[in-house]
């Protein structure tokens, strides 16, 4: 150590560290410059934000619409089935149901003979919200795919489903969204594609 406790710097080590930084800087590229994943995340975030803005107009928060859509499709569900469908933990599903019940959109009933099992269904107001959500989803879908022709829409949907299956397989995730999707032929008319509930 030099006088006063300051350490002498080694010019050779300093130049080597600068060289390493320069080399790593050259390897870095702007996020998303060639990444499908980055582009997918950005599109998903913007889609979620747009849907969230539109849901606020009907007094719902992003995420709540998935519960309403699941119940609209199923009619009635146990809390366990709902949590499994949404791929969330039961306490998360229960918390969302409590909020929707407080708004008058859903009702809960204990199973006759076994009070531990709770069934949930939409109220009339909840069914009205489900119809509004469907319109919002269709509107945002149209905004998302503006300028895409029918063939491009089908191709994009097919590629995204394939990507989802790939990730589900390596993650060990199972669920109707991935496994239940049929491979649609690119030449099939667009009217055969039925939007999924979730």
C-alpha positions as CSV (number, residue, x, y, z in Angstrom):
1,X,0.0,0.0,0.0
2,X,1.1,3.5,-0.7
3,X,1.5,6.1,2.0
4,X,-1.9,7.2,3.4
5,X,-3.5,3.8,2.9
6,X,-4.4,4.2,-0.9
7,X,-3.7,1.1,-2.9
8,X,-1.6,1.5,-6.1
9,X,-3.5,0.5,-9.2
10,X,-2.0,-1.9,-11.6
11,X,-2.2,-0.4,-15.1
12,X,-2.1,-3.9,-16.7
13,X,-5.0,-5.1,-14.7
14,X,-6.9,-1.9,-15.3
15,X,-6.5,-2.2,-19.1
16,X,-7.5,-5.9,-19.0
17,X,-10.7,-5.0,-17.1
18,X,-11.5,-2.3,-19.6
19,X,-10.9,-4.7,-22.4
20,X,-13.3,-7.3,-20.8
21,X,-16.0,-4.6,-20.5
22,X,-15.5,-3.6,-24.1
23,X,-15.7,-7.2,-25.3
24,X,-18.9,-7.8,-23.3
25,X,-20.4,-4.5,-24.6
26,X,-19.9,-5.7,-28.1
27,X,-21.7,-8.9,-27.4
28,X,-24.8,-7.1,-26.0
29,X,-27.5,-6.1,-28.3
30,X,-30.6,-4.0,-27.7
31,X,-33.4,-6.0,-26.1
32,X,-35.6,-7.5,-28.7
33,X,-33.5,-6.7,-31.7
34,X,-33.9,-10.4,-32.8
35,X,-35.8,-11.9,-29.9
36,X,-39.2,-13.5,-30.6
37,X,-39.7,-13.7,-26.8
38,X,-39.1,-10.0,-26.3
39,X,-41.5,-9.1,-29.0
40,X,-44.1,-11.5,-27.6
41,X,-43.7,-10.0,-24.1
42,X,-44.0,-6.5,-25.4
43,X,-47.2,-7.3,-27.4
44,X,-48.6,-9.2,-24.4
45,X,-48.0,-6.2,-22.0
46,X,-49.5,-3.8,-24.4
47,X,-52.5,-6.1,-25.0
48,X,-53.0,-6.5,-21.2
49,X,-52.8,-2.8,-20.7
50,X,-55.3,-2.1,-23.4
51,X,-57.7,-4.7,-22.0
52,X,-57.2,-3.3,-18.5
53,X,-58.1,0.2,-19.6
54,X,-61.3,-1.1,-21.3
55,X,-62.2,-3.2,-18.3
56,X,-62.0,-0.2,-16.0
57,X,-65.0,1.2,-18.0
58,X,-67.1,-1.7,-16.8
59,X,-65.8,-1.6,-13.2
60,X,-63.5,-4.6,-13.5
61,X,-59.7,-5.0,-13.0
62,X,-57.4,-7.0,-15.2
63,X,-57.5,-10.6,-14.1
64,X,-61.1,-10.5,-12.9
65,X,-62.4,-10.9,-16.4
66,X,-60.8,-14.3,-16.6
67,X,-62.9,-15.5,-13.7
68,X,-66.0,-14.0,-15.2
69,X,-65.3,-15.7,-18.6
70,X,-64.5,-19.0,-17.0
71,X,-67.8,-19.0,-15.0
72,X,-69.7,-17.8,-18.1
73,X,-68.4,-20.8,-20.0
74,X,-68.9,-23.4,-17.3
75,X,-72.0,-22.1,-15.6
76,X,-71.0,-23.2,-12.1
77,X,-67.7,-24.3,-10.7
78,X,-66.1,-25.3,-7.4
79,X,-63.4,-23.1,-6.1
80,X,-60.9,-25.8,-6.7
81,X,-62.0,-26.2,-10.4
82,X,-61.9,-22.5,-10.9
83,X,-58.3,-22.2,-9.4
84,X,-57.2,-25.1,-11.7
85,X,-58.8,-23.6,-14.8
86,X,-57.1,-20.2,-14.1
87,X,-53.8,-21.9,-13.0
88,X,-53.7,-20.0,-9.7
89,X,-53.6,-21.1,-6.1
90,X,-57.0,-21.6,-4.4
91,X,-56.4,-18.6,-2.0
92,X,-55.9,-16.4,-5.1
93,X,-59.1,-17.6,-6.7
94,X,-61.0,-17.2,-3.4
95,X,-59.8,-13.6,-3.0
96,X,-60.9,-12.7,-6.5
97,X,-64.3,-14.4,-6.0
98,X,-64.8,-12.5,-2.7
99,X,-64.2,-9.2,-4.5
100,X,-66.6,-10.1,-7.3
101,X,-69.2,-11.3,-4.8
102,X,-69.0,-7.9,-3.0
103,X,-69.7,-6.2,-6.4
104,X,-72.7,-8.5,-6.9
105,X,-71.2,-10.3,-10.0
106,X,-70.9,-13.8,-8.5
107,X,-72.6,-15.8,-5.8
108,X,-71.3,-18.7,-3.7
109,X,-73.2,-21.6,-2.4
110,X,-72.0,-24.5,-0.2
111,X,-72.5,-27.9,-1.7
112,X,-75.5,-29.7,-0.2
113,X,-74.3,-32.4,2.1
114,X,-70.7,-31.1,2.2
115,X,-70.2,-27.5,3.3
116,X,-66.5,-27.6,2.6
117,X,-67.2,-27.6,-1.1
118,X,-68.2,-24.2,-2.4
119,X,-69.8,-23.7,-5.8
120,X,-69.6,-20.4,-7.6
121,X,-71.7,-18.9,-10.4
122,X,-72.4,-15.6,-12.1
123,X,-75.4,-13.5,-11.1
124,X,-77.5,-11.7,-13.7
125,X,-75.2,-8.7,-13.3
126,X,-72.2,-11.0,-13.7
127,X,-73.7,-12.4,-17.0
128,X,-74.1,-8.8,-18.2
129,X,-70.4,-8.2,-17.4
130,X,-69.5,-11.4,-19.3
131,X,-71.2,-10.1,-22.4
132,X,-69.3,-6.7,-22.0
133,X,-66.0,-8.6,-21.5
134,X,-66.6,-10.5,-24.7
135,X,-67.2,-7.3,-26.6
136,X,-64.0,-5.7,-25.1
137,X,-62.0,-8.8,-26.0
138,X,-63.3,-8.7,-29.6
139,X,-62.5,-5.0,-29.9
140,X,-59.0,-5.3,-28.6
141,X,-58.4,-8.4,-30.8
142,X,-59.4,-6.3,-33.8
143,X,-57.0,-3.5,-32.7
144,X,-54.2,-6.1,-32.2
145,X,-54.7,-7.6,-35.6
146,X,-55.4,-4.5,-37.6
147,X,-53.8,-4.9,-41.0
148,X,-53.5,-8.7,-40.8
149,X,-55.3,-10.7,-43.4
150,X,-57.1,-13.9,-42.6
151,X,-54.1,-16.1,-43.5
152,X,-51.7,-14.1,-41.3
153,X,-54.1,-14.3,-38.3
154,X,-54.4,-18.1,-38.6
155,X,-50.7,-18.5,-39.1
156,X,-49.9,-16.3,-36.0
157,X,-52.4,-18.1,-33.9
158,X,-50.9,-21.5,-35.0
159,X,-47.4,-20.4,-34.3
160,X,-48.2,-19.0,-30.8
161,X,-50.0,-22.2,-29.9
162,X,-47.0,-24.2,-31.0
163,X,-44.7,-21.9,-28.9
164,X,-47.0,-22.3,-25.9
165,X,-46.9,-26.1,-26.3
166,X,-43.1,-26.1,-26.5
167,X,-42.9,-24.1,-23.2
168,X,-45.6,-26.2,-21.5
169,X,-43.8,-29.4,-22.4
170,X,-40.4,-28.3,-21.0
171,X,-42.1,-26.8,-17.9
172,X,-44.3,-29.8,-17.3
173,X,-47.4,-27.6,-17.5
174,X,-50.7,-29.2,-18.5
175,X,-53.9,-27.4,-19.2
176,X,-56.8,-27.2,-21.7
177,X,-55.4,-24.0,-23.3
178,X,-52.4,-25.9,-24.7
179,X,-53.6,-29.5,-25.0
180,X,-57.1,-28.7,-26.2
181,X,-56.0,-26.6,-29.2
182,X,-56.4,-28.3,-32.4
183,X,-54.0,-27.7,-35.2
184,X,-55.8,-25.6,-37.6
185,X,-54.9,-25.9,-41.3
186,X,-53.7,-22.6,-42.7
187,X,-56.3,-22.9,-45.6
188,X,-59.3,-23.3,-43.3
189,X,-61.6,-20.3,-43.4
190,X,-61.2,-17.9,-40.5
191,X,-64.8,-18.4,-39.4
192,X,-64.0,-21.9,-38.1
193,X,-61.7,-20.5,-35.4
194,X,-63.8,-20.2,-32.2
195,X,-62.3,-17.9,-29.6
196,X,-61.4,-19.7,-26.4
197,X,-63.1,-18.8,-23.0
198,X,-59.7,-17.9,-21.4
